Each structure stands twice: as structure tokens, then as C-alpha cells.
């Protein structure tokens, strides 16, 4: 039986110069996908992210193909939880990465729970 999963992926090994002292070392991105298992959800999310990466940020093919690792896979009840933002959250340090991860996790909380401050 097919169900929905929120999959958070981390992309690394990209060549992204942001013209500051600290270069971009990776990105986080979340996708809601429908699949039969968590493994199938990760495969589907990876495919979607790589296509999006090539069409939005890597049109000239100079940034490279990111190495994607799975950060989190969460089964969800589609109508009770908000969809995650499908933005790329770029980071230049582990602190920034953790802040983005907190943003992603907070944006997908169920609609009936108050925001954590």
C-alpha cells in the first residue's frame, strides 16, 4: 500500500563559490513523496532532487553532481501535516546546517500543534 513520506536529503561535494570567506559546502532539501516503502521514498526523492538541481542551479554543469545522503525519512498523514518547503537550504558550516534542519523540521509540523519558540 502506498503512503506518503517526508524525505530530507543532504547534498555535498558541490563546487559553489559564493564570493565570501566561507564557501558553500552543501545543501539540505526536503521532499514529500508517495511510495510503498521508506527505501522507495528515498529513491524517488533523490531522483526528484537531482532533476531539480540540474534544471535550477546546475544548468551550465559547472557545479557538479551532489552526493546525496539521507538525513531523515518520516511517514506522514498527508492531510494532517504541512508539506515541507522544497527550497534548497545552502550551508557553509555545521551550525548553519543544523539551523536549516531545524527550519525544515519546524515547517512540516502538524497544523494543529503550536510553533516551538
N, C-alpha and C positions, 0 to 999 in steps of 0.2 A: 504494500500500500504506500502510495506516495504521500509525503508530508513536506512541510517547509522547514528550512534550516537557515539560521544566520551564520555565515561563514566570514571570519575575519582573517585576512591574509597579510603577511608582511613581505614586501619586495625589497631585496638588497642587490648589491653588485651592479648598480647602475652608475653611469657616468654623467653626473648632473652638476654643473658648476653654477652656483647662484651668486657668484661675484662678491662673496663676503669671505671672512677669515675661515669660517667653518663650512665645508662643502656638505651638500645633501648626501646622506649615506643610505637612505631608504625611504619607504613609504608604507603606510597602513591603509587598507581599504576593506570595506565590509560589503557583502552581498547577501541578499535573501534569495535563495534558490529552492526549487521544488525537486525532490529526489526521493529515491526509495531507501537510501541509507546515508549515514554521515560520509562515508567514503565517496559515494557517488555525488554528494553535495559539494565536497571539496573539489572533485574533478570538474564539475560544472562551473563552480565559482572561479577556479583557476583559468579555465578557458575564456570565460567572460572578461576577466580582468586583463588577460593578455591581449585580447582583441581590443578592448578599450584603451589599453596602454599604447598599442601601435597606432590607433586612429587619432588619439588626442595628444599624446606627449612625444611620441617617437615616429612621427611621420617621416622625418629625414633619416631615420635609422642610425642616428649618432649616439643615442643614449644607451643602447644595448638592450638585451632582453633580461628582465629582472629574474633573479632566483626567488621563487615564491615559497614561503613556508607558512604552514597553518598555525595561527595563533589561537583560534577558538572556533568551535563548532557548537552551536546551540540549537536544539529543536525548539520551534516556536508554534504557538497557535496564532495563525495569521491575523485573525480579527481582534485579538486582544493585545497585540504588541505593535508598536510603530515600526515601520520599515527603517533599516539603517540608512544613513546618508551614504551615497555611492561616490563621494568625493575621494580624491587621493589626498591623504594627510602625509605630507613630506616631513621628515625629521632629520636633524643634524646632530642629535645627541640622544642618549638613552633617556634622559629626563624629558625631552620633548616627545619622544616615542611614547613614554608612559602617560604623558598628558593627553596625547591624541587618543590613546587606547581608552582612557577614562571618558573622553568626549564621545567616542563611538559607543561605549557601553551605556553611557547615560542617555544617549539619543534613542536607544532601542528599548528603553524600559516600558513596561506596560502602561497604557494611557491612564489607568486608574490609580497608579502609585504617584505620590508627590515626588518632586525633584529632591535629590540629596544635596545639601549645601555644605 
